[in-house]
Amino acid sequence: MSMDQADYKIKIDSLGKEFESPRKNVIAIENVSLEIKQGEFVCIVGPSGCGKTTLLRILGGFEEKSTGTVSIIHKDSEKPLKSTVFQEDSIFPWMTVRKNIAYGLKIRKLPRKEIKKITDHYIEKIGLAKFAESYPHQLSGGMKQRVSIARAFAIDPEILLMDEPFSNLDEQNRFKLQKELLRIWEETNKTVVFITHSIDEAIFLSDRVFVMSSHPGTISASFLVDIPRPRTIEKVRQSERFQQLFGEIWGLLKSEVM
C-alpha cells in the first residue's frame, strides 16, 4: 500500500533488529515494512516471540533498530509525539489517580488550571471520579489500566503505542476497556498502534490488522477491517465480515504456529 508523504503518520521500511548474545546473535525482526495513516487504528498480531513488542519498543524509542528506517511525522512540536501503554500497569504506586494522570502534564509545565481541567476531563471519561484521590493499591487491575490509558491520552500525544494492555484482565473488564478506548480514540483522532494476541480484539478495535510471521518476525499480510463504526462487540462478532476476517487471519497464524 503506497501513500504520499502527507498521508502517512508512520512509515517503516526494511526494519530489522538483532540482539547480541555471547553464544549467537538473535534476529528478532527482519525486513519489516508498513505504513500507517494519520488517525488510523492498527493492530499487530502474531505468534509468541515473533517480535511484536520489539517492533513497538523501537517505535517508542526504547530500543535501537539494527537496520532499515522509521519515519514519523510530527505535526505539532508543542505536543508530545507519542505515549506508550504497557501490558503491566505502569502507574506510580505513591501517587493518587489524579496525580498519576496529571504527571505528564506537569512535566510539560502546563498552567495549573489547564492541568486540573484536563485531568478532571479524563477522570470523568474513564469513570473513576469516585476514586480520584485513591492510590493504586486501592484499585482493581481494570481500574489501574484505565488510569494508564487516561494518563497516556491526557498528555495529548499524536501517536499512542499499546502493548497488549488488556491481556491480564478478565473478559468483562477487557470488553469494558476496549469500548472506553474506542470512545476516546474516536473523539481525539489519535494514531494508535496496538499489539495483541487476540484476533477478536484486533478485528473489533482496528481499521487494519497486520499479521507477523514467526521468529524472526516480518509482516506477512495486512487486512482491511471494513466493518462500520461505531462498533459493539456483539454486532461485530455476528457479522459475516468478522467471520471471514477471523478465518483468514487464523489461517495465517495457525500455519505459523504449526
ZIDAPE-V562654 format. One record per backbone hydrogen bond with DSSP energy under -1.0 kcal/mol. CO is the residue of the C=O (numbers start at 1). NH is the residue of the N-H. Records with the same first field share a line. If there is no record, write none. Layout:
CO: NH ; NH
This chain:
4: 7 ; 8
7: 38
9: 73
10: 36
11: 71
12: 34
13: 69
15: 32
16: 66 ; 67
17: 28 ; 29
19: 26
26: 19
28: 217
29: 17
32: 15
34: 12
36: 9 ; 10
37: 40
40: 192
41: 207 ; 208
42: 194
43: 210
44: 196
45: 212
47: 50
51: 55
52: 56
53: 57
54: 58
55: 59
56: 60
57: 62 ; 63
67: 16
69: 13
71: 11
76: 79
80: 158
81: 159
83: 161
85: 163
92: 95
96: 100
97: 101
98: 102
102: 106
103: 107
104: 108
105: 110
106: 109
111: 115
112: 116
113: 117
114: 118
115: 119
116: 120
117: 121
118: 122
119: 123
120: 124
121: 125
122: 126
123: 128
124: 127
128: 131
129: 132
131: 134
132: 98
134: 97
135: 138
136: 139
140: 144
141: 145
142: 146
143: 147
144: 148
145: 149
146: 150
147: 151
148: 152
149: 153
150: 154
151: 155
153: 156
158: 191
159: 83
160: 193
161: 85
162: 195
164: 167
166: 169
170: 174
171: 175
172: 176
173: 177
174: 178
175: 179
176: 180
177: 181
178: 182
179: 183
180: 184
181: 185
182: 186
183: 187
184: 188
185: 189
191: 160
192: 42
193: 162
194: 44
195: 164
198: 202
199: 203
200: 204
201: 205
202: 206
207: 225
208: 43
209: 223
210: 45
211: 220 ; 221
217: 30
218: 213
221: 211
223: 209
224: 226
232: 236
233: 237
234: 238
236: 239
239: 243
240: 244
241: 245
242: 246
243: 247
244: 248
245: 249
246: 250
247: 251
248: 252
249: 253
250: 254
251: 255
252: 256
253: 257
254: 258
